[in-house]
Amino acid sequence: MAGASAGAGMPPAVSVRLDVIRKRADFLKAARARRWVAKGFILQARQRDNDEPEPQIIRIGFTCSKKVGNAVARNRAKRRLREIARLILPVSGRPGWDYVLIGRAGVSATRDFTELLSDLEWSLRKIHEPRS
């Protein structure tokens, strides 16, 4: 069934690997680096040092505090953030960078999905702009 729907919703074939940040120390390093507040979430990003392992991968972390809501609301927000990261980061993210997406109360779980996608694309452009 090769047609227009084949591959719909799948990220483009790129050779960039995404890995999940699991250690608290890595989240804290990202918190001290660059930050961009979008309508649907907060993006923290940092370029890893050359001596850190696997400089060719993009690492991503997700977090939602209890301000976002109960466990159901937090999990829904994180699922949506994971999906936009899966779709956008292989194309717009940079290898050797760590990104942390933080859910926002009342917005991350309910914002229109296409707007979340454009929020992440815009945030990545702003994060990677040269600083003057």
Contacts in CASP RR format, 6 or more apart in sequence:
PFRMAT RR
TARGET T0000
AUTHOR 0000-0000-0000
METHOD contacts of the structure
MODEL  1
MAGASAGAGMPPAVSVRLDVIRKRADFLKAARARRWVAKGFILQARQRDN
DEPEPQIIRIGFTCSKKVGNAVARNRAKRRLREIARLILPVSGRPGWDYV
LIGRAGVSATRDFTELLSDLEWSLRKIHEPRS
9 87 0 8 1.000
11 86 0 8 1.000
11 87 0 8 1.000
11 90 0 8 1.000
11 91 0 8 1.000
12 90 0 8 1.000
12 91 0 8 1.000
14 90 0 8 1.000
14 91 0 8 1.000
16 56 0 8 1.000
16 57 0 8 1.000
16 58 0 8 1.000
16 89 0 8 1.000
16 90 0 8 1.000
16 93 0 8 1.000
16 95 0 8 1.000
17 56 0 8 1.000
17 57 0 8 1.000
17 58 0 8 1.000
18 57 0 8 1.000
18 58 0 8 1.000
18 59 0 8 1.000
18 60 0 8 1.000
18 85 0 8 1.000
18 86 0 8 1.000
18 89 0 8 1.000
18 90 0 8 1.000
19 54 0 8 1.000
19 57 0 8 1.000
19 58 0 8 1.000
19 59 0 8 1.000
19 60 0 8 1.000
20 59 0 8 1.000
20 60 0 8 1.000
20 61 0 8 1.000
21 27 0 8 1.000
21 30 0 8 1.000
21 59 0 8 1.000
21 60 0 8 1.000
21 61 0 8 1.000
21 98 0 8 1.000
21 100 0 8 1.000
26 59 0 8 1.000
26 98 0 8 1.000
27 61 0 8 1.000
27 63 0 8 1.000
27 100 0 8 1.000
29 46 0 8 1.000
29 98 0 8 1.000
30 44 0 8 1.000
30 45 0 8 1.000
30 46 0 8 1.000
30 61 0 8 1.000
30 98 0 8 1.000
30 99 0 8 1.000
30 100 0 8 1.000
31 44 0 8 1.000
31 100 0 8 1.000
32 46 0 8 1.000
33 44 0 8 1.000
33 45 0 8 1.000
33 46 0 8 1.000
33 47 0 8 1.000
33 98 0 8 1.000
34 44 0 8 1.000
34 45 0 8 1.000
34 46 0 8 1.000
34 127 0 8 1.000
35 42 0 8 1.000
35 43 0 8 1.000
35 44 0 8 1.000
35 45 0 8 1.000
36 42 0 8 1.000
36 43 0 8 1.000
36 45 0 8 1.000
36 123 0 8 1.000
36 126 0 8 1.000
36 127 0 8 1.000
37 43 0 8 1.000
38 119 0 8 1.000
38 120 0 8 1.000
38 122 0 8 1.000
38 123 0 8 1.000
39 104 0 8 1.000
39 107 0 8 1.000
39 111 0 8 1.000
39 115 0 8 1.000
39 119 0 8 1.000
40 103 0 8 1.000
40 104 0 8 1.000
40 107 0 8 1.000
40 108 0 8 1.000
40 111 0 8 1.000
40 115 0 8 1.000
40 116 0 8 1.000
40 119 0 8 1.000
41 81 0 8 1.000
41 101 0 8 1.000
41 102 0 8 1.000
41 103 0 8 1.000
41 104 0 8 1.000
41 107 0 8 1.000
41 108 0 8 1.000
41 116 0 8 1.000
41 119 0 8 1.000
41 120 0 8 1.000
42 101 0 8 1.000
42 102 0 8 1.000
42 103 0 8 1.000
42 104 0 8 1.000
43 99 0 8 1.000
43 100 0 8 1.000
43 101 0 8 1.000
43 102 0 8 1.000
43 120 0 8 1.000
43 123 0 8 1.000
43 124 0 8 1.000
43 127 0 8 1.000
44 99 0 8 1.000
44 100 0 8 1.000
44 102 0 8 1.000
45 97 0 8 1.000
45 98 0 8 1.000
45 99 0 8 1.000
45 100 0 8 1.000
45 124 0 8 1.000
45 127 0 8 1.000
46 97 0 8 1.000
46 98 0 8 1.000
47 94 0 8 1.000
47 96 0 8 1.000
47 97 0 8 1.000
48 55 0 8 1.000
48 59 0 8 1.000
48 96 0 8 1.000
48 97 0 8 1.000
48 98 0 8 1.000
54 96 0 8 1.000
55 95 0 8 1.000
55 96 0 8 1.000
56 95 0 8 1.000
56 96 0 8 1.000
57 95 0 8 1.000
57 96 0 8 1.000
58 89 0 8 1.000
58 90 0 8 1.000
58 93 0 8 1.000
58 94 0 8 1.000
58 95 0 8 1.000
58 96 0 8 1.000
58 97 0 8 1.000
58 99 0 8 1.000
59 96 0 8 1.000
59 97 0 8 1.000
59 98 0 8 1.000
59 99 0 8 1.000
60 85 0 8 1.000
60 89 0 8 1.000
60 98 0 8 1.000
60 99 0 8 1.000
60 100 0 8 1.000
60 101 0 8 1.000
61 98 0 8 1.000
61 99 0 8 1.000
61 100 0 8 1.000
61 101 0 8 1.000
62 78 0 8 1.000
62 81 0 8 1.000
62 82 0 8 1.000
62 85 0 8 1.000
62 100 0 8 1.000
62 101 0 8 1.000
62 102 0 8 1.000
62 103 0 8 1.000
63 78 0 8 1.000
63 100 0 8 1.000
63 101 0 8 1.000
63 102 0 8 1.000
63 103 0 8 1.000
64 74 0 8 1.000
64 77 0 8 1.000
64 78 0 8 1.000
64 81 0 8 1.000
64 102 0 8 1.000
64 103 0 8 1.000
64 108 0 8 1.000
65 74 0 8 1.000
65 102 0 8 1.000
65 103 0 8 1.000
66 74 0 8 1.000
67 105 0 8 1.000
68 74 0 8 1.000
68 77 0 8 1.000
68 103 0 8 1.000
68 104 0 8 1.000
68 105 0 8 1.000
68 106 0 8 1.000
68 108 0 8 1.000
68 109 0 8 1.000
69 105 0 8 1.000
69 106 0 8 1.000
73 106 0 8 1.000
73 109 0 8 1.000
76 109 0 8 1.000
77 103 0 8 1.000
77 108 0 8 1.000
77 109 0 8 1.000
78 103 0 8 1.000
80 108 0 8 1.000
80 109 0 8 1.000
80 113 0 8 1.000
80 116 0 8 1.000
81 101 0 8 1.000
81 103 0 8 1.000
81 108 0 8 1.000
81 116 0 8 1.000
83 113 0 8 1.000
84 101 0 8 1.000
84 113 0 8 1.000
84 116 0 8 1.000
84 117 0 8 1.000
84 119 0 8 1.000
84 120 0 8 1.000
85 99 0 8 1.000
85 101 0 8 1.000
85 120 0 8 1.000
87 117 0 8 1.000
88 117 0 8 1.000
88 120 0 8 1.000
88 121 0 8 1.000
88 124 0 8 1.000
89 99 0 8 1.000
89 120 0 8 1.000
89 124 0 8 1.000
92 120 0 8 1.000
92 121 0 8 1.000
92 124 0 8 1.000
92 125 0 8 1.000
93 99 0 8 1.000
93 124 0 8 1.000
93 128 0 8 1.000
94 128 0 8 1.000
101 120 0 8 1.000
108 116 0 8 1.000
111 119 0 8 1.000
END
